């Protein structure tokens, strides 16, 4: 972990706030779409405490990678590190970087490599001080450059690429709500999308709030249809090279979500060969 922190630091040409002033704009690299590969069920390499789990979760905004990564983090006993959460924490702080991040997020663009690397470096350093070992990364790496930095200092066991049709992603993002009091996330969208080209139908029930939260629900400022679609467009352009990077190493597992959490969670555990592991953990609890 210490080697990863040092590499992340050295990848940035200067300090955290200097990067903010240097990097004023974002670049997008167009790429061709590679056909998805079907992966064999993955055999996780871990000891009883999950210390050998070094996984990455990829997926479009709104696909639910944070939810699944968080659940697996609890199951396996390793930290779930979401760069989106790190950005939101910084957004809630005061200072020039917070203002710049607000502008980037509201425009549906991606945060620069330098800022993400600096935020992640700080988070890993804090975790190391607490004795954390292993991780599930959510939202990093999102560029080949970041993937190369990560690969220079640690071996990623598996990259899980969660997938949903774009029309489902848009509905999910537009249905997201946050309780302004307790901070919990909910979703009011009731999704029923007919499958096309031989693909199955996708149904997702809303995740409704308890009565005490109903009157306190708010919508994220960046969850408008125009911004959501722009965010997806930018993600597709940036993600294809990263997917190919890990696909060429035989580490990419494409997972098409069959529905909401109740339908998808057991299928994901099965694909990861963790269904029996969860049963054992539940029995031991």
N, C-alpha and C positions, 0 to 999 in steps of 0.2 A: 504493500500500500504506500509506503514511504517513497519508493521509486516512482510510482505513478504520480504522486503529488509533485515530486521534483520535475518530472518530465512535463507535466501540465504547466508548471510555473515557467520553465525554460522555453516553452513553445510561444509564450507571449513576449513581444519585444521590449515591453516596459511594464510599469506598475499598473495596478488595477484601474486607477482613475486616469492615468496617462492614456491607456488604451481607449478610454471613452472619448478623449479629445482627438485621438489619431483616427479612429474608425468612425467616420461620419455616415457612411452609406453601406448598403448591403448589396451583394452581388448574387445573381441567380445564374446557374449553369444549366442550360437545357441539355436533355439527354434522351436517348431513345428508350422505349419501354421494352424491358426484357420479359419474356414469358415466365410465369411463376413455375417453380419446380415443386413437385410433391416430395415431401421428406418422409423418411422412415421414422417411426416413433423413436424419440430421443432417450438415451439411457443417461440419467444424471450422474455426474461424478461428485460425490459428496460423502463426508463422514456424518456421524449422527447429529452433529450440530450445524451441518450445512456450510462448513467453512470453505469448501472448495467450489461453491457456487459462484460463478462470475458470468452473469448473464446480461444480455442487452435486450430490451424490448423496443421494437420499432412499430410504427403505425401512424396513420393520419390523425390530425387533431379530431377529437371526438370519438375515436374508435374504442376507447375504454382501456388503453394500455396501462394507465395509472391504476385502475381498479384491479386488473388481473395481476399486475406486478406487486401491488400492495398485499393482495391475498397470498401470493406465493412467498413474499417476504415473511409474512407471519408464519406460514406453514414451515418454511425452511430455516427460519431463524437468522436471516441475513438482512441488512438494511436495504430499504427501497429508496433509491436516490433519484428524484425526479427533477430534471433541470427546469421544467415548467414551474414547479413549486419554488425553486431557488429564485427564479425571475420574479415571481409574484411576491416573495418575501422582500426582495430588493425594491419592488414597486411601492410597497407600503412604507418604505423608509423615506427619509428626506435627503435631498441632495441633487446634484446635477445629473447623476446617472439615472436616478429614478425618473426624472423628466424625460430623458432620452428614451428610456425603455417604454414609457407610456406612449410616446409618439410612434415607436416601432410597432408595438402590440396593436394599437388602435388602427394602424394601417394594414394589419394582417401580414406583416413581413416577419422575417426570421431575425433573431438577435445575432449579432456578429460573433464569430468564433472567439475573438479575444475576450469578450464579456462572459460568454458561457464558460470558457476554460478557467477564467479567474474565479467565477462563482463556484464551479465544481472543485477547484483546487482548495478553496477555503472550506467547503463542506467535507472533503475527504480528510483534510488536516484535523478538523474537529472530531470526525469519526475515529481517526487513528488514536487520538488522545483518549478516547473512551474505550479503546480496545476492540473496535469493530474489525471483523475479518470477513472478506467476501462481500458481494454486493449484487443487487439487481438494478441496472441503470435504465432509466426511463427518459427518453428524449436526448440521449447522448450515446454514441456519436451521431451527428446528423450530416456530417460532411466526411468525405474520404480522408481529408487531412486529419480530422479529429480521430477517425478510426485508426489511422496509421500511428498517431501518437499513442493511443491506447494500446495498440498491438505491440509497440516497441518495448513496453514495460510489463505487460501482463497478458496471460493467455485467456481470451474469452472462450468459454465453453460452448456457448450457444447464443444465437441471435434469433429471437422469436418475432416474426413479422405478422402482426394482426391485421386482418383485412375485412373491409365491408364495402358494399357498393356506395358510390358517391352520394346518391340520393338519400340513402339511409344516414350517412354521416351528416349531411346538411340538416335533416330532420332532427337528429340527436342534438346537434349543436344549438339549434334554434329552440330546443325544448329545455335546455339547461337552466336551472335556477339555483340560487344560493340564499340561504337564510341569513339575513343581515345581523341576526342576533347570535345564533349558535355557530354560524359559519359552515354548516353542513351542506352538501351538494344534493340536489334532487333533479328530476327530469319529468316534465309534464307531457312529453311527446308519447303518443300511442301509435306505434309504428307497425304498419302492415303493408309490406312491399311484395308484389308479385314477382316471383323469380323469372328470369329471362334466359334464353339460350341454354335450357336444360338445368339452370341453377335452381335450387329450392327457394320457396317463399321464406321471407324473413319477418318474424313478428317479435316485437319488443313491447312489453307492458311498461307503462309509466312508473317511475319511482317517485311516488307522491310523498309529500311531507306530512308529519303529524299535525294535528289541529293547531298546536301552539305556534307553528312556523308558517302557517298558510298566509297570514296577513303580512309577514315579514320577508316574503320572497322577493329577490331582486334578480335582474338579468345582467350578465357581464356586458360591459360596454362594447366588447369586441365580438359579441354574438349577434351580429346582424347578418342577413343573408349575403350581402355584398362582401363583407369582410371574411365570412366563413369560406365562401367560394374562392376568394383570393388567397386565403391561407392554405386551402387545399391545393390550389394551382402551384403555389410556391413550394409546398411540401413535395408534390409529385416531381417537380423539376430537380429538387435537391436530393431526394431520397433514392432515386434510381441508381446513381453511382455507388451509394453506400450499400444498397442491397446486393449489387453485383460484386462489390468488394468481398462481402461475406459469403455470397453464393459460390464464388470461385474457390473459397477456402473450405467449402463443405460444411459451413457452420450455420447457414440460414435455414430456418424452418418456417415455411409459409403456413399460416393458420387462418382459414376462412371461418369467421365467426358464424355459427348457425342461427344465432338469435341473441336474446338478452343473456344476462348473467346466469339464470337458472339452467338454460340450455347449454351455454358455452363452457361454463366452469368444469363440469365433469368431462366434457370432450377434450378440453385443453389438458387436464390432468392425465387423461388417457394417452394423449399424444406425447406427453412428457414422461410417460411411464411412472407417474406419481400417484395414480389412483390408489394403489395398495399402500403407498407411503402415507397418504392422508388417513386411510383406515387405521393404520398402526398408530399414528399420532393421536387420533380420536380415542382409540382404545386405551392408550396410556394416560390420557388426560383424566 
